[in-house]
Amino acid sequence: MTVNLKLTEGLKEYQQKLSQGLVETPKQLDPIEKARQNPKSLRAAINAKCFDCCCFHKPEVKYCTVVNCPLYILRPWQPREIAINETGETGADMD
């Protein structure tokens, strides 16, 4: 019970400091900005390219239909139900 009380007090204190401007909210970086910060990361580059290709709309990457793209299998944020078989075909292509 005391743990919940401490967490509640801490949250109230944080919210008060936040409203007073004493604490900065963390900045959310888009995938392109993340790739710029880490130019040697292959994963960051793939995420940024897919984000760019889908007109900077992150949810669209998940439902990408460009199966001829070399990054299609590697694209980020894809649904888990799509499986890849030995020939490289996706589960969406299998009957």
N, C-alpha and C positions, 0 to 999 in steps of 0.2 A: 504494500500500500504506500509506503514512503517513497518507493521508486517512482510510482506514477505521480505523486505529489511533486517530487523534484523535477521530473520531466515537464510537468505542466508549468511549474514556476519558471523553469529555464526557457520554455517556449514563449511564455508571456514576456520575459525579459528580452529575448531576442526580437520579438515582434515590436516591442517598444523602441529598442535601439534602431531597428530597421525603419520605423516610422519617423524617427528623429533624424535619420540620415547618418547615423554613426556607423552603420554597417552597409557595405555595398552588396547588392545582389550579384551573384555570379553571372557573367555574360555567357549566353549560349552561343557557341560557334556553329556555323553551318559546316557541312563536310568540306567545302572548298577552303574555308578559312583554316580548318584543321589540317588540311593537306599542305597549305602554305607554311604552317608552323612546323610541320614535320615532313620536309620534302623527300626524305629517304624512305618513307613508309609506303610500301606497295599497296597495302590495304587502304590507307588514307587516299591514295591516288585513284583506286578503283571506286571507292565510295564517292569521291568528288566527281568523277566522270559520269557515273550513273545519275547522280544528283543533277548535274548539268544537262544531261541528255533528256531528263524528265522535266525540263523547264523549272528547275529549282523547287519541285514539289515532292518532298520526301515520300509521302504515301504512294505516289505513282510508281516509284522504283519497285515496290513489292509486286505490283501487277504488270510489270513490263512484259510486252508481247513480242519483242524483237528477238526471236530465238536464234537468228543468224548472227547476232552480235557475239564477238569473242568473249565478252565479259558476262554474257547471260548467266552462265552457270556460277560465276563468282559474285554476282550482284549482291549487294547488301540488302538486309531487311526482307528477304524472300520468305514466303510461307513455308512452314516446316513440312507440309504434306507432299511437297515436290521432291521426289527422290531421283537420284541419278544412277542409271544402270551402267553396265560395262562398256556399252557402245557410246556413252556420252549423251544419250537421249534423256530428256527430263521425264519425270513422272507424268507431266501434263500431255506428253506426246504418246505415251504408251497406252495401248488399248487393253 
